[in-house]
Amino acid sequence: MPACAGMTDEGSFTTQTKGRCFLKDLCEVSLLEDQILKVRPKGAAVVAVILVGVLLAGCTAIGPQTVARDRFDYVSAISDSWKRQTLLNLVKTRYLDAPVFMDVASVINQYALEQEVEVGVSGEFFNRSEPSSVSPEIGVSGRYTDRPTITYSPLMGEHYARSLLKPIPNAAILLLIEAGYPIDHVLRVCVQTINGLDNRMTGRFSAREADRAFYELLVALRRIQAREGVVMRSKTVDGKKTLAVIFRPPEEAFATELQKAKQLLNLDPAAGEFRVVFGSYATNRREIAILSRSMLQVFSAYASLIEVPEAHVTQNRVAATGQEDLAVTAGFPPLIRVHSGRAKPDDAFVAVPYRDHFFWIDDRDIDSKSMFFFLMILFSFTERGQGEQVAPVLTVPTN
């Protein structure tokens, strides 16, 4: 008997004339459902295996992948903050605010990844040999934690005084020159007086222009250095370490400059080696007396040239911007150019906000960028007193 046939009360067959037999539709659905149920457990298992494999494969390389990203991101962030801190302290010095320095002592980044995968199959059984319904159960849970901890060390107390108020050691100045830094830049920034020749002084009550002969000396020494005619040496005499400047035997290329430099420094023209001492004046013609600046004096020299709003000068909030007329006449660019304005600059090497204004160094000003970079290196090069610090002062979890 066909399954889709209809029957009368007498048991005879009737023919379907319209539509499809409801019983046939029901049978097709039932057969289709049986086929799906038979395939479903196998397909669910395959899907579960794939998910577990993907999760495990993605978790095996989390550590190495973070090294390149974190190292360069933190280096860029620390470098930018270092530049901004230096410029901000220059601006604060210009406004007679106390500069504050905060070192990044350490950066520790911790990662944690926890995952859990649950796979199961559930079904309902009746009298038939196969389950009436089968459904897979898959549960996935995880937690990812990125916990950076940054340690800051403020420069304060004795360490602050030693770093900012102590004169830069002559050994450090000579080492910078011997390392290849331009001798005119080093002496212009680090030295206040050399054998009686005075550099430019800044300050509200002691400001004065440099001696003209000081810039003439810088020009002569720069030409001698370009010809490798001068070397710096540290040696021990009678159990004490001494510093010396040695001029090579004069060659035609720099003989005139060497003679002029010795004359300006009032040195023995026949001698080639001169002892370096700390002070303003030499006691004999075989000495070079160097009175170095402190880092605070260096900051003041830079800060005096920062451009400030005219309204702040008129209101007596800050002194007028200084000038380096003799330096420019001698062929030297300004020590630094720092601009100011209400709007944030578009093309700045470094910029900081202060007193409702922005102060910045133009990214196209190579001379100012070079001298700013030298200032940062110089401050790092000087003694910071870190060796005596017992522990960092401040540790901040960033999240």
Buried (B, 14 or more C-beta within 10 A) or exposed (E): EEEEEEEEEEEEEEEEEEEEBEEBEEEEEEEEEEEEBEEBBEEBEEEBEEBBEEBEEEEEEEEEEBEEEBEEEBEEEBEEEBBBBBBBBBBBBBBEEEBEBBBBBEBEBEEEEEBEBEBEBEEEEEEEEEBEEBBBEBEEEEEEEEEBBBBBBBBEEEBBBBBBEBBBBBEBBBBBBBEEBBBBBBBBBBBBBBBBBBBBBBEEEEEEBBBEBBBBBBBBBBBBBEBEBBBBEEEEEEEEEEBBBEBBEBEEEBBEBBEBBBBBBBBEEEEEEBBBBEEBEBEEBEBBBBBBBBBBBBBBBBBBBBBBBEEBEEEEEBBEBBEBEBBEEBEBBBBBBBBBEEEEBEEBBBBBEBBEBBBBBBBEBEEBBBBBEBBBEBBEBBBBBEEEBEEBBEBEEEE
